[in-house]
Amino acid sequence: MKPTLQSLPAVPFTGLWLLSLILHTATATVYLDEQFDYTDGPLVQVSSGRWLTHSGTPGQVDVVSGAAYLTQAETEDVSVAVTNTPGGPVSNGVLYAGFTVRFTALPSGTGGYFWHYRDSGTFNFRARVFATVTSASPGKFRFGIANGGNNPVIISNDCDLETQYKLVVRYDLDNTNATLWINPTSESSTVNRASATDTTTPVPITYVCLRQSLSAGAGMGSLYVDNLVVGTAFTDVHTPGGPPTITTIPDQYIAAGTSTGPLPFEVEDVETPADQLLVMVQSDNVQVVPNQPQHLHVQGTGRQRTLTVSPVPGREGLVTIRLTVRDADGLESATSFAVYVGMPTISTLADQVAPTNTPVGPLEVTVHDAETPDQLIVVASSLNEALVPSGNLILSGSGTTRTLRIIPAPNASGTATINLVVSDGIWNVQRKFRVTFHPKFGLVLGDSFDYPDGLLVERAAPYWSTHSGTTGQVQVVGGQVLLNRAQTEDVSAGFTNFLQALDNGIVLFTGLKLRVTETPTTSGGDYFVHFRDVGTVNYRGRLFVTTNGAAPGMYRLGIANSSATPTAVLPRDLSPNMPVFVLLRYNVDTATTTLWVNPADPSSPSVTAVDPATPVSLYYFSLRQSGGIGSLVLDQVKVGTAWEDVWEAAGPQPERLQWNWDGQDLTLRWTQPSLRLQSASTIEGPFTDVVGAVSPYRVPTSGQGRFYRLVY
């Protein structure tokens, strides 16, 4: 029973008692309680200035029926002060935020973030909450969290449109760590939870923000946000209750006559103990998977359960399985997944690039089917008959291995989508890829920077000009261009004697000599080279310097098609102050970027960016400075329309020979295949090649001692 005032003991009211009372009541604080109970209209107006525009076009975030409406079709980003003190930051401790969301349109591309904290500026964003369709089932989406960057950890739970979800965010300001829950039952719950892993720096938190964006073809969808509360305790922002929760099961691919095996999932509820939660399962294709326990078998008690799906032997087809959990109050939650029974497989082919009049292939295509391995039919067709007639797609082989040759129409250039279909008589499974046949125009830009020392935009005017930042900072010194993290000027040079247009198969090859003199001060690094159109937004083919994944004191190079962070990094450590030759290939039609470092030919190790980007017409090649690039020296920049326009032979990076001794065998390792292993009986030599030595190389333990080295 709650005690009354009279039931308290009569004790003197001392200062110590007063201090104890203050400490007890201050353990939790609600900083912000925003219910969006304004009249309909632009949020920054109807909130009487409580919400402020911090980026984008003002007046676009609207209040609709008591909730904030966000859409990727608009750009306004808005902020509200976390504390009641205007501009008063929270500098340490832990912040909790809770809010409801209801999505009405899926995120596009790789998705984007729609909620975050920030400091008093517009750069240091923390605890970014993302929406993405990556890895989600068709028509569904997922949530993710990042500490400060654009690489979130995604919760592997598919979410539905027009369904309300409660999101809770915990952000530890001192350790810069963010955690996200969906409909949590408690702070200790691990169901539908993710913690960010990217590194960032501590900053005071001044504002909580809502964001709208469709950046580089990737957007956060459309959604309603409501019931936003920020406090210092989990219970400040979320009162657990409502329907139970259930985790998702990924789509399954199994051969006919087999089962999925036990598929784990978890259920949880606040009011009802987990062992009293009722789990129900249903198939939408009873011809393949009947709704009977021997075909849909649920096992387990408590929070952790399993489901085994066993189709009728000999039957094939697509089945959607729906799992529903019900609590003692009759409230339910459900999830569904697909089971593909007996579906054949066909390998994925990467996009192809070749000059005009140059056949592609033979490309190896692998097909497989457990039921009819030798009876599969493979058909190829072209979606651009003018460039690649379907009759010019030549399939060969039988069984599991087939080959495909692609012969373009004479003198034709452009990009065609090739569709491959494998059929077992029941299933038709297709794979698509693109092939680009590019014309050759020679060099379209080249600069050896052999100007007198001074400002680039003065020494090379009007060829190079400033397009962003403080004019007159990029320097030419000793016939090379210096880029520095302490400066902001970005410069561009236009293509010469060249009209680049979409859908003509244009492929731009870029070669440049790079020497990094100071590695980035942050692990993420930044981009320092890109193409652009006539504006200052559509940047394509971005080249990054980063220390992510590199050994201490080393760096790596990465690329993105249009993203502000690299989506592919070449897994090769590079040494500061050692020159390297960098080659980029950018496909204008497909907006796809590929990176090589010191390549011997196009088959050398490379990486291709994976972020989706909208193709645009490009007119400029640009050099960029920012706080994340460190310090760089560039020389011999060339942009052409063929590999041979820009390629130069380059020696490999110096490399230390790695060794491992397990007590019986000595093994030598190195990463660059172009380096040769040599040995000698004395350290003075003479050294000779070890015939046939490749990494890893096991050293013979018999005979006299030897000395080993790597040479080019």
HUMO-V722540 format. One record per backbone hydrogen bond with DSSP energy under -0.5 kcal/mol. NH is the residue of the N-H (numbers start at 1). CO is the residue of the C=O. If there is no record, write none. Layout:
BEGIN
<<NH:CO> <NH:CO>>
END
This chain:
BEGIN
<<7:4> <8:5> <11:9> <14:12> <18:14> <19:15> <20:16> <21:17> <22:18> <23:19> <24:20> <25:21> <26:22> <27:24> <31:29> <31:230> <32:230> <34:228> <35:33> <38:36> <41:63> <43:61> <45:42> <46:42> <47:43> <48:45> <49:44> <50:47> <52:79> <54:77> <55:77> <58:56> <60:57> <62:60> <62:69> <63:41> <64:62> <64:67> <67:64> <68:225> <69:62> <70:68> <70:223> <72:221> <74:71> <77:55> <78:210> <79:52> <80:208> <81:50> <82:206> <83:88> <86:84> <88:85> <89:87> <90:205> <91:89> <95:171> <96:231> <97:169> <98:229> <99:167> <100:226> <101:165> <102:224> <103:163> <104:222> <105:222> <108:219> <111:108> <112:131> <114:129> <115:129> <116:209> <117:126> <118:207> <119:124> <125:123> <126:117> <127:147> <128:146> <129:115> <130:128> <130:144> <131:112> <132:142> <136:133> <140:137> <141:159> <142:132> <144:130> <145:153> <146:128> <152:150> <153:145> <154:152> <155:143> <157:155> <159:141> <162:103> <163:160> <165:101> <167:99> <167:165> <168:181> <169:97> <170:179> <171:95> <172:177> <173:93> <173:171> <174:93> <176:172> <177:172> <179:170> <180:194> <181:168> <182:192> <183:166> <183:181> <189:186> <193:190> <194:180> <196:178> <205:90> <206:118> <206:204> <207:118> <208:80> <209:116> <210:78> <211:114> <215:218> <217:214> <218:215> <219:108> <219:217> <220:213> <222:105> <223:70> <224:102> <225:68> <226:100> <228:34> <229:98> <229:227> <230:32> <231:96> <232:29> <236:233> <237:233> <237:234> <238:234> <240:238> <245:268> <247:266> <252:338> <254:340> <258:255> <260:309> <263:307> <264:262> <265:305> <267:303> <268:245> <276:273> <277:274> <278:326> <280:324> <282:322> <284:320> <288:285> <289:285> <292:290> <295:292> <296:292> <297:308> <298:296> <299:306> <304:301> <305:265> <305:303> <306:299> <307:263> <308:297> <310:295> <310:308> <311:258> <311:309> <312:288> <315:312> <317:341> <319:339> <321:319> <321:337> <322:282> <323:321> <323:335> <324:280> <325:333> <326:278> <327:331> <330:327> <333:325> <335:323> <337:321> <339:319> <340:252> <341:317> <341:339> <342:254> <342:340> <343:254> <345:368> <347:366> <352:434> <354:436> <356:438> <358:355> <359:357> <360:406> <363:404> <365:402> <367:365> <367:400> <368:345> <375:372> <377:423> <379:421> <381:419> <383:417> <387:384> <388:384> <392:389> <393:390> <394:392> <394:405> <395:393> <396:403> <398:401> <401:398> <402:365> <402:400> <403:396> <404:363> <405:394> <406:360> <407:392> <407:405> <408:406> <409:387> <412:409> <414:437> <416:435> <418:416> <418:433> <419:381> <420:418> <420:431> <421:379> <422:429> <423:377> <424:427> <425:427> <429:422> <431:420> <433:418> <435:416> <436:352> <437:414> <438:354> <438:436> <441:439> <444:639> <445:639> <447:637> <451:449> <454:476> <456:474> <458:455> <459:455> <460:456> <461:458> <463:460> <464:460> <465:492> <467:490> <468:490> <471:469> <473:470> <475:482> <476:454> <477:475> <477:480> <480:477> <481:634> <482:475> <483:632> <485:630> <487:484> <490:468> <491:623> <492:465> <493:621> <494:463> <495:619> <496:444> <500:498> <501:499> <504:501> <508:586> <509:507> <509:640> <510:584> <511:638> <512:582> <513:635> <514:580> <515:633> <517:515> <517:631> <518:631> <525:522> <526:545> <528:543> <529:543> <530:622> <531:540> <532:620> <533:538> <539:537> <540:531> <541:561> <542:560> <543:529> <544:558> <545:526> <546:556> <547:523> <548:523> <550:547> <554:551> <555:574> <556:546> <558:544> <559:568> <560:542> <567:559> <568:559> <570:557> <572:570> <574:555> <576:553> <577:516> <578:575> <579:577> <580:514> <582:512> <582:580> <583:596> <584:510> <585:594> <586:508> <587:585> <587:592> <588:506> <588:586> <589:506> <591:587> <592:587> <594:585> <595:607> <596:583> <598:581> <604:601> <607:595> <609:593> <619:532> <620:532> <621:493> <622:530> <623:491> <624:528> <629:626> <631:518> <632:483> <633:515> <634:481> <635:513> <637:447> <638:511> <639:445> <640:509> <641:442> <645:642> <646:642> <646:643> <647:643> <658:669> <660:667> <662:660> <662:665> <666:699> <667:660> <667:665> <668:697> <669:658> <673:671> <675:672> <676:711> <678:709> <679:688> <680:707> <685:682> <688:679> <690:677> <691:689> <693:690> <696:668> <697:668> <699:666> <699:697> <707:680> <709:678> <711:676>>
END
